[in-house]
Amino acid sequence: MKNPRIHYISSFIIVVFLGIISRKINFIPLCFGDFLYAVMIYILTRIFLFKHKPVQIAIISLLICYSIECFQLYQAGWIAAIRKTIFGKYILGQGFLWTDLIAYTCGITITFIIEKIILKKTSYETRLRIKQQK
C-alpha cells in the first residue's frame, strides 16, 4: 500500500454510495444504513487522523456516532429546520433510537477488525519483502 489514504478515500466513496442506495431500496433494513453510516465515520476519521492507531480511531468514531445520535434528542427549532433538509436528514438524523447505537457499534467494530486483518497482512508482506531484499 504505497498511498493508503487513496484506499481509504475510495472506500469512503463506495460506502457513501452503498449507504444512499440502502435508503432507496425498501427491502434493506434501516439498521444496515446506520451500520454503513458508522463505517463511513470510521473511514472519514481514519482519513483525517491517519497516524493514529486503529483502536484510537474506533473510539473516536464511536464517540462521534454516539454524540450525533444523542444530539438528536435536542429538538430546538433551528436544528429541526436543518434536519428537514436532505443534508440534515442524512447527516444529523431524525430522532434518537437505541438500535442506532447498536448498529454504530457493530459497524465500527467490524470495520476495526477488518482493518486490523488488512494491516496485519500488509505489514507481514512488507516485512517479507524487506527480508527478501537483504
Solvent accessible surface area in square Angstrom, and as a share of the most:
residue,aa,sasa,rsa
1,M,96,0.43
2,K,207,0.88
3,N,80,0.41
4,P,30,0.19
5,R,99,0.36
6,I,103,0.52
7,H,95,0.42
8,Y,30,0.11
9,I,73,0.37
10,S,51,0.33
11,S,43,0.28
12,F,46,0.19
13,I,107,0.54
14,I,101,0.51
15,V,16,0.09
16,V,49,0.28
17,F,123,0.51
18,L,78,0.39
19,G,16,0.16
20,I,84,0.42
21,I,57,0.29
22,S,6,0.04
23,R,82,0.30
24,K,137,0.58
25,I,61,0.31
26,N,151,0.78
27,F,174,0.73
28,I,38,0.19
29,P,82,0.52
30,L,126,0.63
31,C,71,0.43
32,F,85,0.36
33,G,6,0.05
34,D,17,0.09
35,F,44,0.18
36,L,13,0.06
37,Y,29,0.11
38,A,0,0.00
39,V,16,0.09
40,M,26,0.12
41,I,13,0.07
42,Y,1,0.00
43,I,11,0.06
44,L,60,0.30
45,T,10,0.06
46,R,8,0.03
47,I,23,0.11
48,F,149,0.62
49,L,60,0.30
50,F,52,0.22
51,K,183,0.78
52,H,73,0.33
53,K,135,0.57
54,P,19,0.12
55,V,76,0.44
56,Q,77,0.34
57,I,0,0.00
58,A,11,0.08
59,I,97,0.49
60,I,54,0.27
61,S,0,0.00
62,L,41,0.20
63,L,109,0.54
64,I,64,0.33
65,C,0,0.00
66,Y,72,0.27
67,S,68,0.44
68,I,33,0.17
69,E,0,0.00
70,C,66,0.39
71,F,78,0.33
72,Q,7,0.03
73,L,116,0.58
74,Y,103,0.39
75,Q,106,0.47
76,A,28,0.22
77,G,61,0.59
78,W,146,0.51
79,I,5,0.02
80,A,30,0.23
81,A,58,0.45
82,I,67,0.34
83,R,9,0.03
84,K,172,0.73
85,T,70,0.40
86,I,132,0.67
87,F,137,0.57
88,G,0,0.00
89,K,102,0.43
90,Y,79,0.30
91,I,64,0.32
92,L,31,0.16
93,G,16,0.15
94,Q,108,0.48
95,G,31,0.29
96,F,43,0.18
97,L,102,0.51
98,W,180,0.63
99,T,83,0.49
100,D,13,0.07
101,L,25,0.13
102,I,112,0.57
103,A,9,0.07
104,Y,8,0.03
105,T,48,0.28
106,C,60,0.36
107,G,0,0.00
108,I,2,0.01
109,T,60,0.35
110,I,79,0.40
111,T,18,0.11
112,F,45,0.19
113,I,87,0.44
114,I,88,0.45
115,E,11,0.05
116,K,96,0.41
117,I,107,0.54
118,I,83,0.42
119,L,59,0.29
120,K,152,0.65
121,K,125,0.53
122,T,30,0.17
123,S,48,0.31
124,Y,121,0.46
125,E,63,0.28
126,T,61,0.36
127,R,144,0.53
128,L,74,0.37
129,R,124,0.45
130,I,89,0.45
131,K,150,0.64
132,Q,131,0.58
133,Q,147,0.65
134,K,194,0.82
